[in-house]
């Protein structure tokens, strides 16, 4: 006769829960210290002590200090890429796929506003973190540009996206990010999706102008480029 397994008889499940608990303890301790002292002033030894683990254990979970800020609570790059992967397989028009992915990311921000705002504020205390965050944003722009070039180009992701799509992606997120940052700082109350929808609707004429500019710039370059 066989018996069904229970959580207590599943060593794999117990270990996974223990690891999750340790990771959460490290993250919570680190965020509290970062908020109180600023990111750059906090050492990994201080984080380990506050979390009740050894520094060796901390590095086993987070090999670098900045990685503590990029688990599922703030890994908006991986989230956006996942949303975009899904949307590109659904929407026939690339622009609509990008919009859908951004709306999904907006929903995640709304559901986790307190945690994301906390981490955003910590990032502003460190030039190193701001540089990392800027790199994340540039990658989002690049993924968006690949998407605007079409599903085949997006899923291949080889080389660089077209100049036209790079310009459009930069204009698109360049106009949306200030609103997002203001919401994270608490300057804008209420639902992010409302501001996002308004912003997206109003930025569409700018997007058309950006694409027209990009096409004109590419044409001009081709005319003067040496043959």
ZAROFI-833382 format. One line per field, with one value per residue: x, y, z of N, C-alpha, C, O in turn; residue number from 0; residue in three letters. Coordinates in nm, 3 decimals, padded with zeros to 5 digits. Each point is the difference from the previous one (the first is absolute). Layout:
# residues N
nxx c(X  ...)
nyy c(Y  ...)
nzz c(Z  ...)
caxx c(X  ...)
cayy c(Y  ...)
cazz c(Z  ...)
cxx c(X  ...)
cyy c(Y  ...)
czz c(Z  ...)
oxx c(X  ...)
oyy c(Y  ...)
ozz c(Z  ...)
i c(NUM  ...)
aa c(ala  ...)
END
This chain:
# residues 227
nxx c(00.085  -00.135  00.199  -00.193  00.086  00.145  -00.136  -00.147  -00.169  -00.062  00.132  -00.085  -00.179  00.047  00.083  -00.151  -00.117  00.102  -00.005  -00.186  -00.024  00.110  -00.087  -00.167  00.071  00.064  -00.152  -00.106  00.117  -00.001  -00.182  -00.022  00.119  -00.084  -00.169  00.055  00.067  -00.183  -00.094  00.018  -00.180  -00.136  00.039  00.156  00.191  00.017  00.065  00.212  00.142  00.002  00.143  00.181  00.103  00.044  00.200  00.093  -00.074  00.085  00.208  -00.040  -00.039  00.154  00.000  -00.206  00.159  00.138  00.149  00.130  00.138  00.150  -00.078  -00.085  00.131  00.196  -00.062  00.033  00.213  00.073  -00.021  00.140  00.196  -00.003  00.017  00.210  00.124  -00.048  00.086  00.215  -00.029  00.011  00.155  -00.201  -00.125  00.162  -00.073  -00.120  00.130  00.073  -00.139  -00.024  00.161  -00.024  -00.138  00.090  00.123  -00.118  -00.067  00.158  00.020  -00.149  00.037  00.129  -00.209  -00.140  -00.085  -00.181  -00.200  -00.085  -00.096  -00.216  -00.147  -00.063  -00.159  -00.196  -00.020  -00.092  00.198  00.091  -00.081  00.084  00.203  00.013  -00.036  00.181  00.148  -00.051  00.058  00.215  00.036  -00.045  00.152  00.172  -00.025  00.019  00.207  00.103  -00.053  00.113  00.177  -00.103  -00.201  -00.047  -00.072  -00.221  -00.142  -00.008  -00.130  -00.054  00.205  -00.019  -00.082  -00.202  00.112  -00.069  00.066  00.195  -00.009  -00.065  00.147  00.156  -00.061  00.002  00.185  00.066  -00.136  00.073  00.195  00.009  -00.103  00.116  00.140  -00.093  -00.033  00.173  00.013  -00.135  00.142  00.045  -00.169  -00.059  -00.184  00.132  -00.119  -00.058  00.134  -00.005  -00.178  -00.006  00.112  -00.089  -00.170  00.067  00.031  -00.212  -00.123  -00.001  -00.159  -00.211  -00.051  -00.059  -00.212  -00.167  -00.028  -00.116  -00.224  -00.106  -00.041  -00.173  -00.207  -00.068  -00.076  -00.212  -00.129  -00.017  -00.159  00.182  00.049)
nyy c(-00.119  00.088  00.092  00.092  00.081  -00.033  00.175  -00.083  -00.065  00.214  -00.183  -00.131  -00.132  -00.195  -00.166  -00.120  -00.157  -00.199  -00.139  -00.122  -00.184  -00.182  -00.126  -00.139  -00.197  -00.153  -00.126  -00.167  -00.191  -00.143  -00.125  -00.178  -00.183  -00.145  -00.131  -00.185  -00.175  -00.104  00.031  00.207  00.096  -00.063  -00.074  -00.082  00.110  00.203  00.002  -00.037  00.172  00.162  -00.067  00.091  00.151  -00.203  00.077  -00.145  00.006  00.152  -00.039  -00.106  00.140  00.086  -00.109  00.070  00.139  00.057  -00.169  00.100  00.132  -00.164  00.039  -00.185  00.016  -00.095  -00.210  00.218  00.000  -00.080  00.146  00.172  -00.049  -00.010  00.188  00.075  -00.095  00.055  00.182  -00.034  -00.095  00.200  00.133  00.047  00.117  00.021  00.132  -00.110  -00.077  00.141  00.054  -00.148  00.001  00.154  -00.053  -00.134  00.099  00.082  -00.153  -00.047  00.135  -00.023  -00.167  00.114  00.082  -00.107  -00.199  00.001  00.036  -00.182  -00.164  00.032  -00.033  -00.214  -00.075  00.071  -00.188  -00.103  00.097  -00.078  00.063  00.193  -00.026  -00.066  00.150  00.126  -00.094  00.026  00.193  00.017  -00.099  00.126  00.153  -00.080  -00.034  00.185  00.065  -00.108  00.068  00.179  -00.105  -00.009  -00.085  00.035  00.202  00.040  -00.106  00.134  00.180  00.027  -00.032  00.113  00.082  -00.041  00.080  -00.087  -00.208  00.000  00.054  -00.148  -00.160  00.063  -00.003  -00.191  -00.119  00.065  -00.095  -00.201  -00.017  00.157  -00.067  -00.111  00.119  00.108  -00.133  -00.034  00.175  -00.108  00.001  -00.216  00.146  -00.121  -00.005  -00.169  -00.172  00.070  -00.015  -00.198  -00.048  00.085  -00.094  -00.186  00.027  00.053  -00.200  -00.063  00.165  -00.014  -00.133  00.077  00.135  -00.106  -00.075  00.144  00.048  -00.143  00.004  00.161  -00.044  -00.137  00.090  00.118  -00.125  -00.069  00.171  00.004  -00.153  -00.012  00.077)
nzz c(00.000  -00.159  00.035  00.067  -00.192  00.165  00.047  00.153  -00.136  00.016  -00.006  -00.162  00.039  00.100  -00.126  -00.118  00.112  00.020  -00.177  -00.030  00.128  -00.070  -00.165  00.061  00.082  -00.151  -00.109  00.107  00.022  -00.172  -00.040  00.135  -00.050  -00.150  00.072  00.113  -00.126  -00.079  -00.201  -00.082  00.094  -00.165  00.208  -00.138  00.035  -00.094  -00.216  -00.061  00.029  -00.159  -00.160  00.100  -00.133  -00.084  00.072  00.142  00.214  00.141  00.077  00.193  00.170  00.139  -00.197  -00.066  00.074  -00.169  00.018  00.152  -00.118  -00.026  00.208  00.093  00.178  -00.055  00.029  00.048  00.072  00.197  00.171  00.029  00.097  00.224  00.122  00.030  00.160  00.213  00.098  00.057  00.200  00.104  00.096  -00.089  00.149  -00.152  -00.167  -00.156  -00.165  -00.159  -00.166  -00.166  -00.158  -00.160  -00.169  -00.157  -00.160  -00.171  -00.151  -00.152  -00.176  -00.164  -00.146  -00.145  -00.005  00.137  -00.066  -00.132  00.096  00.100  -00.119  -00.054  00.168  00.023  -00.138  00.082  00.118  -00.176  00.047  00.191  00.200  00.076  00.095  00.214  00.163  00.046  00.139  00.218  00.099  00.064  00.199  00.179  00.063  00.124  00.220  00.128  00.056  00.168  00.209  00.074  00.088  00.199  -00.056  -00.217  -00.064  00.009  -00.135  -00.180  -00.033  -00.216  00.084  -00.193  00.193  -00.089  -00.177  -00.196  -00.052  -00.113  -00.218  -00.156  -00.057  -00.150  -00.216  -00.118  -00.040  -00.205  -00.151  -00.067  -00.108  -00.158  -00.188  -00.156  -00.128  -00.175  -00.177  -00.139  -00.141  -00.142  -00.173  -00.041  00.022  00.180  -00.131  00.065  00.079  00.207  00.181  00.105  00.128  00.209  00.173  00.093  00.145  00.209  00.094  00.033  00.094  00.225  00.084  00.009  00.176  00.190  00.008  00.052  00.218  00.129  -00.018  00.120  00.218  00.042  -00.001  00.182  00.170  -00.012  00.073  00.225  00.036  00.131  -00.202)
caxx c(-00.085  00.078  -00.056  00.030  00.105  -00.038  00.110  00.106  00.073  00.060  00.119  00.026  -00.087  00.044  00.123  -00.035  -00.062  00.106  00.080  -00.081  -00.004  00.132  00.012  -00.087  00.061  00.112  -00.056  -00.063  00.105  00.075  -00.082  -00.009  00.129  00.017  -00.086  00.048  00.137  00.041  00.054  00.147  00.057  -00.031  00.088  -00.063  00.015  -00.108  -00.125  00.000  -00.023  -00.139  -00.086  00.026  00.068  00.140  00.024  00.012  -00.137  -00.054  00.055  -00.056  -00.130  00.017  00.145  00.038  -00.094  -00.109  -00.098  -00.105  -00.108  -00.062  -00.078  -00.129  -00.065  00.035  00.061  -00.096  00.050  -00.043  -00.146  -00.039  00.037  -00.098  -00.127  00.016  00.002  -00.139  -00.079  00.042  -00.063  -00.145  -00.043  00.054  00.076  00.104  -00.026  -00.100  00.066  00.079  -00.095  -00.053  00.105  00.015  -00.117  00.022  00.101  -00.070  -00.078  00.093  00.041  -00.112  -00.016  00.117  00.046  00.079  00.132  00.075  00.034  00.108  00.124  00.029  00.059  00.135  00.084  00.035  00.107  00.128  00.033  00.018  -00.132  -00.065  00.060  -00.057  -00.140  00.001  00.025  -00.125  -00.090  00.048  -00.034  -00.143  -00.011  00.046  -00.102  -00.114  00.036  -00.008  -00.142  -00.057  00.046  -00.081  00.016  00.114  00.121  00.000  00.034  00.137  00.082  00.139  00.043  -00.064  -00.125  00.013  00.012  -00.135  -00.063  00.074  -00.044  -00.137  00.002  00.057  -00.101  -00.112  00.028  00.049  -00.115  -00.077  00.077  -00.017  -00.127  00.018  00.084  -00.079  -00.094  00.077  00.037  -00.121  -00.047  -00.127  -00.081  -00.091  00.044  00.099  -00.052  -00.073  00.100  00.064  -00.092  -00.005  00.129  00.016  -00.088  00.050  00.133  -00.009  00.041  00.145  00.060  -00.008  00.099  00.133  00.026  00.022  00.133  00.099  00.004  00.065  00.142  00.064  00.008  00.105  00.128  00.029  00.035  00.133  00.096  00.086  -00.040)
cayy c(00.119  00.124  00.113  00.128  00.073  00.122  00.095  -00.034  -00.116  00.039  00.077  00.100  00.113  00.064  00.073  00.116  00.099  00.054  00.090  00.119  00.077  00.062  00.107  00.110  00.063  00.081  00.114  00.091  00.063  00.091  00.117  00.084  00.067  00.094  00.116  00.075  00.051  00.019  -00.125  -00.006  -00.005  -00.130  -00.109  -00.131  -00.056  00.057  -00.062  -00.137  00.004  00.038  -00.109  -00.120  -00.102  00.031  00.068  -00.106  -00.036  00.112  -00.002  -00.116  00.043  00.122  00.012  00.142  00.073  00.063  -00.100  -00.007  00.090  -00.043  -00.125  00.021  00.123  00.117  -00.042  00.043  -00.035  -00.137  00.000  00.063  -00.091  -00.109  00.054  00.030  -00.131  -00.047  00.092  -00.008  -00.118  00.018  00.119  00.004  00.123  00.012  00.111  -00.044  -00.097  00.079  00.064  -00.104  -00.038  00.110  -00.002  -00.109  00.046  00.099  -00.074  -00.051  00.114  00.036  -00.105  -00.005  00.139  00.031  -00.062  00.057  00.138  -00.009  -00.031  00.115  00.104  -00.044  00.013  00.141  00.037  -00.057  00.016  -00.134  -00.059  00.076  -00.044  -00.133  00.020  00.058  -00.111  -00.075  00.078  -00.007  -00.132  00.006  00.072  -00.087  -00.104  00.066  00.026  -00.128  -00.033  00.088  -00.050  -00.115  -00.121  -00.081  00.069  00.001  -00.130  -00.033  00.094  -00.004  00.130  00.115  00.037  00.108  00.134  00.055  -00.057  00.047  00.137  -00.005  -00.057  00.100  00.106  -00.058  -00.015  00.127  00.080  -00.072  -00.020  00.104  -00.024  -00.118  00.038  00.087  -00.087  -00.075  00.093  00.042  00.129  -00.024  -00.096  -00.085  -00.115  00.028  -00.033  00.116  00.089  -00.069  00.002  00.138  00.030  -00.076  00.057  00.130  -00.011  -00.062  00.093  00.018  -00.121  00.012  00.101  -00.058  -00.096  00.078  00.058  -00.106  -00.040  00.110  -00.001  -00.114  00.034  00.101  -00.067  -00.086  00.084  00.059  -00.104  -00.039  -00.124)
cazz c(00.000  -00.006  00.075  -00.062  00.070  00.072  -00.003  00.094  -00.048  -00.127  00.035  -00.103  00.027  00.123  -00.030  -00.082  00.088  00.086  -00.084  -00.026  00.125  00.017  -00.099  00.041  00.118  -00.050  -00.071  00.096  00.080  -00.087  -00.033  00.119  00.015  -00.111  00.026  00.116  -00.011  -00.139  -00.055  -00.005  00.135  00.062  -00.043  -00.002  00.135  00.080  -00.045  00.050  00.145  00.025  -00.047  00.080  -00.079  -00.022  -00.126  -00.101  -00.040  -00.077  -00.137  -00.070  -00.052  -00.077  -00.018  00.005  00.086  -00.073  -00.040  00.103  -00.041  -00.125  -00.006  -00.065  00.044  -00.081  -00.125  -00.101  -00.133  -00.031  -00.010  -00.126  -00.108  00.000  -00.051  -00.143  -00.068  -00.012  -00.082  -00.140  -00.057  00.000  -00.072  -00.137  -00.021  00.103  00.092  00.097  00.089  00.094  00.092  00.087  00.095  00.096  00.088  00.096  00.095  00.083  00.098  00.101  00.082  00.088  00.102  00.088  00.004  00.119  -00.010  -00.113  00.037  00.098  -00.070  -00.087  00.084  00.035  -00.119  -00.018  00.093  -00.043  -00.142  -00.057  -00.026  -00.106  -00.125  -00.029  -00.038  -00.134  -00.091  -00.012  -00.084  -00.138  -00.051  -00.030  -00.127  -00.108  -00.020  -00.064  -00.140  -00.069  -00.016  -00.102  -00.131  -00.036  00.082  -00.044  00.047  00.147  00.057  -00.039  00.080  -00.045  -00.047  00.063  -00.064  -00.097  00.056  00.016  00.120  00.117  00.028  00.050  00.135  00.090  00.018  00.073  00.142  00.050  00.041  00.103  00.124  00.101  00.068  00.085  00.113  00.088  00.072  00.100  00.107  00.071  -00.049  -00.069  00.077  -00.074  -00.079  -00.104  -00.133  -00.051  -00.057  -00.111  -00.115  -00.050  -00.061  -00.124  -00.103  -00.043  -00.058  -00.132  -00.107  00.011  -00.056  -00.145  -00.040  00.019  -00.109  -00.122  00.014  -00.015  -00.141  -00.073  00.036  -00.067  -00.143  -00.017  00.021  -00.115  -00.114  00.016  00.034  -00.114  -00.065)
cxx c(00.089  -00.070  00.041  00.104  -00.058  00.117  00.115  00.082  00.069  00.123  00.031  -00.082  00.041  00.124  -00.029  -00.061  00.104  00.086  -00.075  -00.004  00.132  00.018  -00.083  00.058  00.115  -00.052  -00.059  00.104  00.076  -00.080  -00.011  00.130  00.022  -00.083  00.057  00.133  00.041  00.073  00.151  00.063  -00.016  00.092  -00.077  00.011  -00.112  -00.134  -00.011  -00.030  -00.145  -00.097  00.018  00.062  00.148  00.015  00.014  -00.138  -00.061  00.051  -00.047  -00.135  00.014  00.151  00.052  -00.108  -00.118  -00.108  -00.112  -00.120  -00.075  -00.056  -00.135  -00.067  00.027  00.059  -00.092  00.048  -00.045  -00.151  -00.045  00.033  -00.098  -00.134  00.009  00.006  -00.142  -00.080  00.036  -00.058  -00.150  -00.043  00.062  00.086  00.103  -00.027  -00.101  00.060  00.082  -00.092  -00.056  00.102  00.019  -00.118  00.013  00.102  -00.059  -00.082  00.088  00.045  -00.110  -00.014  00.113  00.058  00.093  00.143  00.082  00.041  00.115  00.133  00.041  00.068  00.143  00.096  00.046  00.112  00.138  00.023  00.018  -00.134  -00.071  00.058  -00.053  -00.143  -00.010  00.027  -00.123  -00.098  00.041  -00.033  -00.150  -00.022  00.040  -00.101  -00.122  00.028  -00.002  -00.146  -00.063  00.044  -00.077  00.036  00.124  00.131  00.008  00.047  00.141  00.099  00.148  00.039  -00.066  -00.134  00.022  00.010  -00.137  -00.064  00.073  -00.042  -00.139  -00.004  00.054  -00.099  -00.114  00.028  00.059  -00.112  -00.079  00.074  -00.016  -00.130  00.012  00.081  -00.077  -00.099  00.072  00.041  -00.120  -00.053  -00.134  -00.079  -00.077  00.068  00.096  -00.057  -00.078  00.097  00.065  -00.089  -00.009  00.129  00.017  -00.085  00.057  00.137  -00.005  00.033  00.151  00.073  -00.002  00.102  00.142  00.033  00.025  00.139  00.108  00.014  00.070  00.150  00.074  00.015  00.112  00.138  00.037  00.042  00.142  00.107  00.084  -00.041  00.124)
cyy c(00.124  00.107  00.128  00.073  00.123  00.095  -00.040  -00.118  00.029  00.087  00.108  00.125  00.076  00.083  00.126  00.111  00.066  00.099  00.129  00.090  00.072  00.117  00.121  00.073  00.091  00.126  00.103  00.074  00.103  00.126  00.095  00.079  00.103  00.126  00.088  00.069  00.038  -00.123  -00.009  -00.017  -00.136  -00.107  -00.132  -00.068  00.050  -00.063  -00.142  -00.004  00.032  -00.111  -00.127  -00.112  00.038  00.074  -00.100  -00.041  00.110  -00.005  -00.122  00.035  00.119  00.027  00.144  00.078  00.055  -00.100  -00.017  00.086  -00.050  -00.142  00.032  00.131  00.117  -00.038  00.035  -00.032  -00.139  -00.008  00.057  -00.092  -00.117  00.045  00.024  -00.129  -00.049  00.087  -00.010  -00.123  00.012  00.113  00.004  00.123  00.016  00.110  -00.041  -00.103  00.073  00.066  -00.102  -00.040  00.108  00.005  -00.112  00.040  00.103  -00.068  -00.057  00.112  00.038  -00.100  -00.001  00.140  00.028  -00.055  00.064  00.144  00.002  -00.024  00.114  00.111  -00.037  00.019  00.145  00.045  -00.041  00.020  -00.136  -00.062  00.074  -00.039  -00.137  00.015  00.060  -00.109  -00.085  00.072  -00.003  -00.135  -00.006  00.074  -00.089  -00.110  00.058  00.026  -00.129  -00.036  00.083  -00.040  -00.125  -00.125  -00.081  00.060  -00.007  -00.134  -00.046  00.082  -00.011  00.137  00.112  00.026  00.117  00.134  00.062  -00.050  00.042  00.141  00.001  -00.054  00.101  00.112  -00.051  -00.005  00.125  00.090  -00.065  -00.006  00.113  -00.015  -00.117  00.034  00.088  -00.082  -00.078  00.089  00.048  00.135  -00.011  -00.104  -00.093  -00.106  00.042  -00.022  00.117  00.096  -00.062  00.003  00.139  00.034  -00.070  00.059  00.130  -00.008  -00.057  00.097  00.025  -00.119  00.005  00.100  -00.054  -00.098  00.075  00.064  -00.105  -00.041  00.106  00.001  -00.113  00.027  00.098  -00.063  -00.083  00.082  00.053  -00.105  -00.036  -00.134  -00.077)
czz c(00.000  00.080  -00.069  00.083  00.067  -00.004  00.091  -00.048  -00.133  00.029  -00.102  00.025  00.125  -00.025  -00.081  00.085  00.091  -00.078  -00.027  00.122  00.024  -00.097  00.040  00.120  -00.041  -00.068  00.097  00.083  -00.083  -00.029  00.119  00.021  -00.111  00.023  00.111  -00.025  -00.142  -00.049  00.014  00.138  00.067  -00.057  00.000  00.136  00.092  -00.038  00.055  00.149  00.032  -00.039  00.080  -00.079  -00.009  -00.132  -00.114  -00.051  -00.086  -00.144  -00.080  -00.063  -00.095  -00.016  00.001  00.075  -00.077  -00.042  00.103  -00.040  -00.123  00.005  -00.065  00.039  -00.097  -00.135  -00.116  -00.141  -00.040  -00.016  -00.133  -00.118  -00.009  -00.055  -00.151  -00.081  -00.025  -00.096  -00.149  -00.070  -00.013  -00.094  -00.140  -00.026  00.112  00.101  00.107  00.097  00.106  00.103  00.099  00.106  00.105  00.096  00.104  00.105  00.096  00.109  00.111  00.093  00.098  00.114  00.101  00.023  00.118  -00.013  -00.110  00.031  00.099  -00.070  -00.093  00.080  00.040  -00.117  -00.019  00.093  -00.049  -00.149  -00.067  -00.037  -00.112  -00.137  -00.041  -00.050  -00.140  -00.105  -00.022  -00.093  -00.146  -00.062  -00.033  -00.132  -00.117  -00.029  -00.072  -00.148  -00.081  -00.027  -00.111  -00.141  -00.044  00.078  -00.039  00.052  00.152  00.057  -00.041  00.083  -00.033  -00.054  00.078  -00.068  -00.096  00.071  00.023  00.130  00.126  00.039  00.060  00.143  00.101  00.028  00.087  00.150  00.062  00.048  00.114  00.134  00.102  00.080  00.097  00.125  00.099  00.082  00.109  00.116  00.080  -00.045  -00.072  00.079  -00.093  -00.083  -00.110  -00.138  -00.061  -00.066  -00.122  -00.125  -00.061  -00.073  -00.133  -00.112  -00.054  -00.067  -00.142  -00.114  00.000  -00.060  -00.153  -00.052  00.012  -00.111  -00.131  00.002  -00.026  -00.146  -00.083  00.027  -00.070  -00.149  -00.027  00.014  -00.122  -00.121  00.010  00.030  -00.122  -00.057  -00.045)
oxx c(00.098  -00.122  00.107  00.001  -00.091  00.113  00.116  00.114  00.057  -00.013  00.053  00.050  -00.006  00.011  00.059  00.030  -00.006  00.037  00.057  00.009  00.001  00.048  00.045  -00.010  00.016  00.051  00.026  -00.014  00.031  00.054  00.005  -00.004  00.049  00.046  -00.004  00.023  00.103  00.074  00.052  00.111  00.058  00.019  -00.103  -00.086  -00.052  -00.084  -00.105  -00.079  -00.060  -00.106  -00.077  -00.022  00.038  -00.087  -00.039  -00.021  -00.064  -00.078  00.001  -00.035  -00.067  00.060  00.117  -00.118  -00.113  -00.114  -00.106  -00.113  -00.102  00.015  -00.013  -00.091  -00.082  00.054  -00.052  -00.082  -00.052  -00.051  -00.084  -00.080  -00.038  -00.062  -00.095  -00.056  -00.034  -00.072  -00.087  -00.010  -00.066  -00.090  00.120  00.093  -00.036  00.023  00.017  -00.038  -00.001  00.030  -00.011  -00.035  00.019  00.018  -00.038  -00.017  00.032  -00.001  -00.039  00.009  00.027  -00.024  -00.015  00.121  00.104  00.097  00.119  00.111  00.087  00.099  00.119  00.097  00.087  00.113  00.111  00.055  00.100  -00.084  -00.035  -00.016  -00.069  -00.073  -00.028  -00.040  -00.089  -00.060  -00.026  -00.066  -00.085  -00.030  -00.038  -00.081  -00.065  -00.029  -00.057  -00.086  -00.050  -00.034  -00.079  -00.066  00.018  00.109  00.072  00.086  00.107  00.086  00.061  00.101  00.084  -00.081  -00.018  -00.015  00.104  -00.048  -00.023  -00.057  -00.062  -00.012  -00.025  -00.071  -00.052  -00.011  -00.046  -00.077  -00.007  00.019  -00.066  -00.063  -00.011  -00.003  -00.050  -00.033  00.013  -00.024  -00.053  00.011  00.016  -00.089  -00.074  00.048  -00.003  00.113  -00.024  00.033  -00.004  -00.024  00.028  00.049  -00.001  -00.001  00.048  00.047  -00.009  00.040  00.099  00.073  00.061  00.104  00.099  00.064  00.085  00.114  00.089  00.069  00.097  00.111  00.078  00.080  00.111  00.104  00.077  00.092  00.115  00.078  00.065  00.119  -00.053  -00.040  -00.012)
oyy c(00.008  -00.001  00.009  -00.009  00.064  -00.043  00.023  -00.018  -00.091  00.121  00.106  00.112  00.123  00.112  00.106  00.118  00.120  00.105  00.109  00.122  00.116  00.106  00.114  00.122  00.109  00.110  00.119  00.120  00.109  00.110  00.122  00.118  00.110  00.112  00.123  00.111  00.065  -00.064  -00.102  -00.053  -00.024  -00.008  -00.014  -00.079  -00.076  -00.026  -00.039  -00.083  -00.063  -00.013  -00.095  -00.117  00.111  -00.007  00.029  -00.020  -00.027  00.016  00.002  -00.053  00.007  00.063  00.025  -00.035  -00.004  00.039  -00.055  -00.028  00.057  -00.075  00.101  00.045  00.091  00.087  -00.088  -00.013  -00.019  -00.072  -00.059  -00.013  -00.042  -00.071  -00.025  -00.007  -00.045  -00.052  00.012  -00.004  -00.088  -00.017  -00.021  -00.005  -00.004  -00.018  00.036  -00.004  -00.038  00.000  00.030  -00.017  -00.030  00.027  00.019  -00.031  00.002  00.044  -00.001  -00.019  00.026  00.039  -00.054  00.017  00.062  00.072  00.025  00.041  00.087  00.069  00.031  00.060  00.087  00.043  00.024  00.108  00.033  -00.037  -00.017  -00.054  -00.061  -00.003  -00.024  -00.065  -00.036  00.002  -00.047  -00.062  -00.010  -00.008  -00.062  -00.043  00.001  -00.028  -00.064  -00.021  -00.001  -00.046  -00.051  00.034  -00.046  -00.010  -00.049  -00.071  -00.021  -00.003  -00.082  -00.052  -00.017  00.070  -00.009  -00.028  00.066  00.016  00.066  00.079  00.017  00.031  00.070  00.055  00.011  00.046  00.069  00.054  00.020  00.082  00.070  00.005  -00.030  00.025  00.006  -00.043  -00.016  00.030  -00.015  -00.047  00.071  00.054  00.097  -00.111  00.020  -00.040  00.095  00.073  00.014  00.046  00.068  00.025  00.016  00.057  00.058  00.011  00.028  00.092  00.007  -00.039  00.016  00.015  -00.034  -00.022  00.028  -00.004  -00.038  00.003  00.025  -00.018  -00.032  00.021  00.019  -00.031  -00.015  00.034  00.000  -00.047  00.020  00.031  -00.009  -00.090  -00.108)
ozz c(00.074  00.016  -00.059  00.123  -00.051  -00.024  -00.034  00.044  -00.061  00.014  00.035  -00.009  00.003  00.050  00.023  -00.019  00.026  00.053  00.003  -00.011  00.043  00.039  -00.013  00.010  00.055  00.023  -00.012  00.023  00.049  00.007  -00.016  00.032  00.027  -00.025  -00.010  00.049  -00.019  00.075  00.044  00.011  00.105  -00.122  00.065  00.038  00.081  00.086  00.051  00.046  00.087  00.060  -00.014  00.030  00.037  -00.087  -00.113  -00.120  -00.101  -00.094  -00.123  -00.106  -00.103  00.087  00.031  -00.006  00.048  -00.025  -00.031  00.039  -00.037  -00.097  -00.070  -00.070  -00.012  -00.069  -00.069  -00.092  -00.110  -00.087  -00.068  -00.093  -00.109  -00.079  -00.074  -00.109  -00.109  -00.085  -00.086  -00.122  -00.055  -00.082  -00.014  -00.081  00.118  00.120  00.117  00.117  00.117  00.120  00.119  00.117  00.118  00.119  00.116  00.118  00.119  00.114  00.116  00.121  00.117  00.115  00.109  00.012  -00.018  00.026  00.018  -00.034  -00.007  00.028  -00.011  -00.047  00.005  00.018  -00.046  -00.019  00.065  -00.082  -00.117  -00.109  -00.081  -00.099  -00.117  -00.096  -00.077  -00.107  -00.111  -00.083  -00.089  -00.119  -00.099  -00.083  -00.105  -00.117  -00.088  -00.085  -00.113  -00.109  -00.079  -00.098  -00.112  00.057  00.087  00.050  00.056  00.087  00.070  00.048  00.089  -00.061  00.121  -00.119  00.004  00.112  00.102  00.076  00.105  00.118  00.098  00.085  00.111  00.114  00.090  00.079  00.121  00.091  00.077  00.105  00.119  00.120  00.112  00.110  00.121  00.116  00.110  00.114  00.100  00.065  -00.010  00.022  -00.121  00.028  -00.074  -00.094  -00.122  -00.112  -00.098  -00.110  -00.122  -00.109  -00.097  -00.114  -00.120  -00.071  -00.073  -00.092  -00.106  -00.064  -00.065  -00.103  -00.085  -00.048  -00.077  -00.102  -00.071  -00.050  -00.090  -00.092  -00.048  -00.059  -00.095  -00.074  -00.043  -00.083  -00.103  -00.005  -00.111  00.074  -00.057)
i c(0  1  2  3  4  5  6  7  8  9  10  11  12  13  14  15  16  17  18  19  20  21  22  23  24  25  26  27  28  29  30  31  32  33  34  35  36  37  38  39  40  41  42  43  44  45  46  47  48  49  50  51  52  53  54  55  56  57  58  59  60  61  62  63  64  65  66  67  68  69  70  71  72  73  74  75  76  77  78  79  80  81  82  83  84  85  86  87  88  89  90  91  92  93  94  95  96  97  98  99  100  101  102  103  104  105  106  107  108  109  110  111  112  113  114  115  116  117  118  119  120  121  122  123  124  125  126  127  128  129  130  131  132  133  134  135  136  137  138  139  140  141  142  143  144  145  146  147  148  149  150  151  152  153  154  155  156  157  158  159  160  161  162  163  164  165  166  167  168  169  170  171  172  173  174  175  176  177  178  179  180  181  182  183  184  185  186  187  188  189  190  191  192  193  194  195  196  197  198  199  200  201  202  203  204  205  206  207  208  209  210  211  212  213  214  215  216  217  218  219  220  221  222  223  224  225  226)
aa c(unk  unk  unk  unk  unk  unk  unk  unk  unk  unk  unk  unk  unk  unk  unk  unk  unk  unk  unk  unk  unk  unk  unk  unk  unk  unk  unk  unk  unk  unk  unk  unk  unk  unk  unk  unk  unk  unk  unk  unk  unk  unk  unk  unk  unk  unk  unk  unk  unk  unk  unk  unk  unk  unk  unk  unk  unk  unk  unk  unk  unk  unk  unk  unk  unk  unk  unk  unk  unk  unk  unk  unk  unk  unk  unk  unk  unk  unk  unk  unk  unk  unk  unk  unk  unk  unk  unk  unk  unk  unk  unk  unk  unk  unk  unk  unk  unk  unk  unk  unk  unk  unk  unk  unk  unk  unk  unk  unk  unk  unk  unk  unk  unk  unk  unk  unk  unk  unk  unk  unk  unk  unk  unk  unk  unk  unk  unk  unk  unk  unk  unk  unk  unk  unk  unk  unk  unk  unk  unk  unk  unk  unk  unk  unk  unk  unk  unk  unk  unk  unk  unk  unk  unk  unk  unk  unk  unk  unk  unk  unk  unk  unk  unk  unk  unk  unk  unk  unk  unk  unk  unk  unk  unk  unk  unk  unk  unk  unk  unk  unk  unk  unk  unk  unk  unk  unk  unk  unk  unk  unk  unk  unk  unk  unk  unk  unk  unk  unk  unk  unk  unk  unk  unk  unk  unk  unk  unk  unk  unk  unk  unk  unk  unk  unk  unk  unk  unk  unk  unk  unk  unk  unk  unk  unk  unk  unk  unk)
END
